[in-house]
Amino acid sequence: MVISLPIIYIRPFKLKYLFYGSAATILVFEIVLLIWSLATMGDNGFGPTISNATGTSTPGWNIAFGIISTIGSIAAGILNQNDFARFARKPRDAIWGQVISFPFYAIVCCVIGILVTAATQERFGEAKWNLPMLLTAIIENGGSRSRAAAFFGGAALVISQIGVNVPANALAGGMSLNTYVSSVITA
């Protein structure tokens, strides 16, 4: 929040390049992490990511949990879409952002996450679904190069969070508050 505070004072139309840079940074990070995990997974191959070793759950419930988790992660963005869509040239222009980009990027990120987790599961002894925990395991099991890689991975996550936090929480809320105050003043 403290890191995001100075960025909030920049006019929204000037933040476009920050958001492009944030999206590009996390995309490059995800691709590099995927390539690294697949190239260094060893002879054992992918770990058992779908089946539960304890036998307390079925793959169907794991798939349902994954779908619900994905919808939960994009729900706030979908709800804030109307704050940004009102600036579109035509009302139909906002549809493409919701129909194509949300499902596409959610699926791509989930597939990359599954592949990275499966490729690193045998190496670290358990599935590391949480990205900061994966970076911690990389630091603990590697040398100075692993620490540098984890540092750059953490920096990419910070940049990504700023790129998500500012428009989703500050700009969307500010636009809604501005609309409300304007309607109260004119009434």
C-alpha positions in Angstrom: 0.0 0.0 0.0 2.8 2.4 0.8 4.5 1.6 -2.5 1.3 2.2 -4.4 0.5 5.5 -2.7 2.7 7.8 -4.8 1.4 6.1 -8.0 -2.2 6.9 -7.1 -1.4 10.6 -7.4 -0.5 10.2 -11.1 -3.4 11.0 -13.4 -5.1 7.8 -14.6 -4.5 8.4 -18.3 -0.8 8.7 -17.7 -0.6 5.3 -16.0 -1.2 3.4 -19.2 2.5 2.7 -19.7 2.9 1.5 -16.1 0.1 -1.0 -16.6 1.7 -2.2 -19.9 5.0 -2.6 -18.2 3.5 -4.4 -15.3 1.7 -6.9 -17.6 4.8 -7.4 -19.7 6.9 -8.0 -16.6 4.7 -10.7 -15.2 4.3 -12.3 -18.6 8.1 -12.5 -19.0 8.5 -13.8 -15.4 5.9 -16.6 -16.0 7.4 -17.7 -19.2 11.0 -17.7 -17.7 9.8 -19.6 -14.7 8.0 -22.1 -16.9 11.0 -22.7 -19.1 13.3 -23.0 -16.0 11.0 -25.5 -14.3 10.6 -27.6 -17.4 14.3 -27.6 -18.3 15.5 -28.5 -14.8 12.8 -31.0 -13.7 15.1 -34.0 -14.1 14.5 -37.6 -15.0 11.5 -38.1 -12.7 9.3 -35.8 -14.8 6.1 -34.3 -13.6 4.9 -35.0 -10.1 1.4 -36.3 -9.2 -0.3 -32.9 -9.2 -3.9 -34.0 -9.9 -4.2 -37.0 -7.7 -4.3 -36.6 -4.0 -1.8 -38.9 -2.2 -3.9 -39.0 1.0 -7.0 -40.3 -0.8 -9.3 -37.9 1.0 -10.4 -36.2 -2.2 -11.2 -37.1 -5.8 -9.8 -35.4 -8.9 -13.3 -34.1 -9.7 -13.4 -32.1 -6.5 -9.9 -30.8 -7.2 -11.0 -29.6 -10.6 -14.1 -27.9 -9.0 -11.8 -26.3 -6.4 -9.5 -25.0 -9.3 -12.4 -23.5 -11.2 -13.8 -21.8 -8.1 -10.3 -20.5 -7.2 -9.9 -19.1 -10.8 -13.3 -17.4 -10.7 -12.5 -15.9 -7.3 -9.2 -14.5 -8.5 -10.8 -12.6 -11.4 -14.1 -11.7 -9.7 -12.9 -8.3 -8.4 -11.6 -7.4 -11.9 -14.9 -8.4 -13.5 -16.9 -6.3 -10.9 -14.6 -3.3 -11.5 -14.9 -3.6 -15.3 -17.9 -1.2 -15.5 -15.8 1.6 -13.9 -13.3 1.4 -16.8 -15.8 0.4 -19.5 -17.7 3.6 -19.3 -14.7 5.3 -21.0 -15.1 3.0 -24.1 -16.1 4.5 -27.4 -19.1 2.2 -27.7 -20.8 0.0 -25.0 -20.0 -3.1 -27.0 -16.2 -2.3 -26.9 -16.2 -3.3 -23.2 -17.6 -6.8 -24.0 -14.4 -8.0 -25.6 -12.4 -7.3 -22.5 -14.7 -9.5 -20.5 -15.5 -12.3 -22.9 -12.1 -12.9 -24.4 -9.3 -11.5 -22.2 -10.5 -12.6 -18.7 -11.0 -16.3 -19.6 -7.9 -16.4 -21.9 -5.5 -15.0 -19.4 -7.0 -16.9 -16.5 -6.6 -20.2 -18.4 -3.0 -19.4 -19.5 -1.9 -18.4 -16.0 -3.5 -21.5 -14.5 -1.9 -23.8 -17.0 1.5 -22.2 -16.4 1.0 -22.6 -12.7 0.1 -26.2 -13.0 3.0 -27.0 -15.2 5.5 -25.2 -12.9 4.1 -26.9 -9.8 4.2 -30.3 -11.5 7.7 -29.8 -12.7 9.1 -28.7 -9.3 7.1 -31.1 -7.1 9.6 -33.9 -7.2 12.5 -31.5 -6.6 11.0 -29.9 -3.5 9.2 -32.9 -2.1 5.7 -31.3 -2.2 3.6 -29.3 -4.5 4.4 -25.6 -4.1 1.2 -23.9 -5.3 2.0 -20.6 -3.6 4.5 -18.6 -5.7 6.3 -16.9 -2.8 6.7 -20.4 -1.2 8.1 -21.7 -4.4 10.6 -18.8 -4.5 11.5 -19.5 -0.9 12.2 -23.2 -1.8 14.3 -22.1 -4.7 16.4 -19.9 -2.3 16.7 -22.7 0.3 17.8 -25.4 -2.3 20.1 -23.4 -4.4 23.2 -21.2 -4.4 23.8 -17.5 -5.2 22.3 -17.8 -8.7 19.1 -19.1 -7.1 19.0 -16.2 -4.7 19.4 -13.8 -7.6 16.6 -15.5 -9.5 14.3 -15.4 -6.5 15.1 -11.7 -6.0 14.1 -10.9 -9.6 11.1 -13.1 -9.3 10.0 -11.3 -6.2 10.6 -7.9 -7.9 8.4 -9.1 -10.8 5.7 -10.0 -8.3 5.9 -6.6 -6.6 5.6 -4.8 -10.0 2.7 -7.1 -10.9 0.9 -6.3 -7.6 1.3 -2.6 -8.1 -0.1 -3.0 -11.6 -3.1 -4.9 -10.3 -3.6 -3.0 -7.0 -3.7 0.6 -8.3 -6.4 0.1 -11.0 -8.5 -2.4 -9.1 -8.6 -0.7 -5.8 -7.6 2.9 -6.1 -8.7 3.9 -9.6 -12.0 2.0 -9.6 -12.9 3.1 -6.2 -11.9 6.7 -7.0 -14.0 6.7 -10.1 -17.0 5.4 -8.3 -16.6 8.0 -5.5 -16.1 10.8 -8.0 -19.3 9.8 -9.8 -21.2 9.6 -6.5 -19.9 13.0 -5.3 -20.7 14.6 -8.6 -24.3 13.2 -8.5 -24.8 14.5 -5.0 -23.5 18.0 -5.8 -25.7 18.4 -8.9 -28.8 17.0 -7.2 
